[in-house]
Amino acid sequence: MAKSVCIDSKVASRSGLIVLLRHGQTAWSLSGQHTGRTDIPLTVEGERQSVAAGKRLRTVFADRTPEYVFSSPLKRARQTALFAGLHTTQLLGDLMEWDYGPAEGRTRADIRNANGKEWNLWRQGTEGINRGLLGEWETTLPSGERVIVRNGEGETLRQVARRAQGVVDAVEPLVADGQMVVLVAHAHILRILTTCWLGLDPSAARLFRMDTAHFSTLSQYKGDNVIQVWNQ
């Protein structure tokens, strides 16, 4: 993504902002299964949520149209953008969700049972999971769709944060130029991206709750990068 942009005179006098939109409900967000790179679709409820999110965005930003809409290439994010009425400018691989490795497709209880003790993604990370869970398996979603789940080594928090920082570095000049940027992606990557925007340690992302098909906005105020609204 180019960092040098031409400033539209219509937006030059406006305050720039980033809108973070988490995808709508999926079968696994409902069941609590970690959903990183497994490319599952929205549920019918997730589609409804995404339509409603689009309506909320158009109400809140009635006088603005996003200059840029970047989406994770994963199906649930692309569908959310579509149902929300957002026209995606570009798919960004760096907006894909945390690669959960051995946790993919599994609940926290599943991992606790495999480890024989409590496990928390933010504290022990993917590296703190029993390596006996590595491998590949097939499962069926409630819709009847079959999916392949791949449990590799996964990413560390720092690796995810490096990806998120790359997105921040690319969109920050657009915000400084008064433009509205929408990022349609996933809860963990967007929360970690927020810590990058604020200059916080990525582990602080655990403190930012982000519900399905809810949006938050980041902006700049008196020289600082700030949160404008959260989880609307």
SEBA-191759 format. One line per 4 residues: their letters; for each residue y, z, x of C-alpha. Coordinates in steps of 0.5 Angstrom, whole numbers, plus 2048, in hexadecimal, padded with zeros to 3 digits. Example, Ala and Ser with C-alpha at 12.3 -4.5 7.8 and 13.67 -1.06 7.14 Angstrom:
AS = 7F7 810 819 | 7FE 80E 81B
***
This chain:
MAKS = 800 800 800 | 807 7FE 803 | 80C 803 805 | 812 7FF 805
VCID = 814 7FD 7FE | 81A 7FA 7FB | 81E 7FF 7F6 | 81F 7FC 7EF
SKVA = 827 7FE 7ED | 824 800 7E7 | 820 806 7EA | 824 807 7F0
SRSG = 828 80D 7EC | 822 810 7E9 | 81E 816 7EC | 818 814 7EE
LIVL = 811 817 7EC | 80A 817 7ED | 806 818 7E6 | 7FF 81A 7E8
LRHG = 7FA 818 7E2 | 7F3 81B 7E2 | 7ED 817 7DF | 7EB 819 7D8
QTAW = 7E4 81C 7D6 | 7DE 81A 7D9 | 7D7 81C 7D8 | 7D7 820 7DE
SLSG = 7DE 823 7DD | 7DB 826 7D7 | 7D5 829 7DA | 7D8 82B 7E0
QHTG = 7D4 827 7E5 | 7D8 825 7EB | 7DA 81E 7EB | 7DD 81A 7F1
RTDI = 7DA 813 7F2 | 7D5 812 7ED | 7D9 80D 7E9 | 7D8 810 7E1
PLTV = 7DC 80E 7DB | 7E0 811 7D7 | 7DD 814 7D0 | 7E0 812 7CA
EGER = 7E4 819 7CA | 7E7 817 7D1 | 7E9 810 7CE | 7ED 814 7C8
QSVA = 7F0 819 7CD | 7F2 813 7D2 | 7F6 810 7CC | 7F9 816 7CA
AGKR = 7FB 817 7D1 | 7FE 810 7D1 | 802 812 7CB | 805 819 7CE
LRTV = 807 815 7D4 | 80B 810 7D0 | 80E 815 7CC | 810 819 7D2
FADR = 812 813 7D6 | 815 80F 7D1 | 81B 80C 7D5 | 816 80A 7DB
TPEY = 811 806 7DC | 80D 807 7E3 | 80E 802 7E8 | 807 804 7EC
VFSS = 801 806 7E9 | 7FB 808 7EE | 7F4 809 7EB | 7EE 80C 7EF
PLKR = 7E9 806 7EE | 7E4 80A 7EB | 7E2 808 7E4 | 7E5 80F 7E0
ARQT = 7EC 80E 7E3 | 7EC 807 7E2 | 7EA 808 7DB | 7EF 80D 7DA
ALFA = 7F5 809 7DD | 7F3 804 7D8 | 7F2 808 7D2 | 7F9 80B 7D3
GLHT = 7FC 805 7D3 | 7FE 805 7DB | 7FE 7FE 7DF | 7FA 7FF 7E5
TQLL = 7FE 7FD 7EB | 7F9 7FE 7F0 | 7F2 802 7F1 | 7F2 807 7F7
GDLM = 7EC 809 7FA | 7EF 80F 7FD | 7F0 811 7F6 | 7E9 812 7F5
EWDY = 7E6 819 7F3 | 7E4 81E 7F9 | 7DD 81C 7FB | 7D9 822 7F9
GPAE = 7D3 820 7FD | 7CD 824 7FB | 7D1 827 7F5 | 7D1 820 7F2
GRTR = 7CF 820 7EB | 7CD 828 7EB | 7D0 82E 7E8 | 7D3 834 7EC
ADIR = 7CD 838 7E9 | 7C8 832 7EC | 7CB 833 7F3 | 7CB 83B 7F3
NANG = 7C3 83A 7F1 | 7C2 836 7F7 | 7C6 83A 7FC | 7C3 840 7F9
KEWN = 7CA 843 7F9 | 7D1 842 7F6 | 7D5 83B 7F8 | 7DC 839 7F7
LWRQ = 7DE 832 7F9 | 7E5 835 7FB | 7E2 83A 800 | 7DB 838 802
GTEG = 7DD 830 801 | 7D8 82B 801 | 7D5 82D 808 | 7D3 834 805
INRG = 7CE 830 800 | 7C6 830 802 | 7C4 82A 805 | 7BE 82A 801
LLGE = 7C2 827 7FC | 7C4 820 800 | 7C1 81A 7FD | 7C1 815 7F7
WETT = 7BF 816 7F0 | 7C0 813 7E9 | 7C2 816 7E3 | 7C4 814 7DB
LPSG = 7CB 816 7D8 | 7CB 818 7D1 | 7CD 811 7CF | 7C6 80F 7D2
ERVI = 7C9 80B 7D8 | 7C5 80C 7DE | 7C9 80E 7E5 | 7C7 80F 7EC
VRNG = 7CA 815 7EF | 7CA 815 7F7 | 7CB 81B 7FB | 7CD 81A 802
EGET = 7D1 81F 806 | 7D7 81E 802 | 7DE 820 805 | 7E2 826 807
LRQV = 7E8 828 804 | 7EC 826 80A | 7E9 81F 80A | 7EB 81F 802
ARRA = 7F2 821 804 | 7F3 81C 809 | 7F2 817 804 | 7F6 81A 7FF
QGVV = 7FC 81B 805 | 7FB 813 806 | 7FD 812 7FE | 803 817 7FF
DAVE = 805 813 805 | 805 80C 801 | 808 80E 7FB | 80E 813 7FE
PLVA = 812 80E 7FF | 812 80B 7F8 | 814 812 7F5 | 819 812 7FA
DGQM = 81C 80B 7F8 | 81C 80E 7F1 | 816 80B 7EE | 810 80D 7E9
VVLV = 809 80D 7EC | 803 80F 7E8 | 7FD 811 7EB | 7F6 811 7E7
AHAH = 7F1 815 7EA | 7ED 81B 7EA | 7EE 822 7EA | 7EC 825 7F1
ILRI = 7EF 81F 7F5 | 7F6 81F 7F1 | 7F6 827 7F2 | 7F5 826 7F9
LTTC = 7FA 820 7F9 | 7FF 825 7F6 | 7FE 82A 7FC | 800 824 801
WLGL = 806 823 7FD | 808 82A 7FD | 806 82B 804 | 801 830 802
DPSA = 7FA 832 805 | 7F5 82D 801 | 7F1 834 7FF | 7F7 835 7FB
ARLF = 7F5 830 7F6 | 7F0 835 7F3 | 7F6 838 7F0 | 7F8 832 7EC
RMDT = 7F4 831 7E5 | 7F4 82A 7E3 | 7F1 828 7DC | 7EE 821 7DA
AHFS = 7F3 81C 7D8 | 7F9 821 7DA | 7FE 81F 7DE | 803 822 7E3
TLSQ = 809 820 7E7 | 80C 821 7EE | 813 81F 7F0 | 818 821 7F5
YKGD = 81D 826 7F4 | 823 828 7F9 | 81F 825 7FF | 818 828 7FD
NVIQ = 812 825 7FA | 811 829 7F4 | 80C 82A 7ED | 811 828 7E7
VWNQ = 80B 829 7E2 | 804 82B 7E2 | 7FE 829 7DE | 801 827 7D8
***
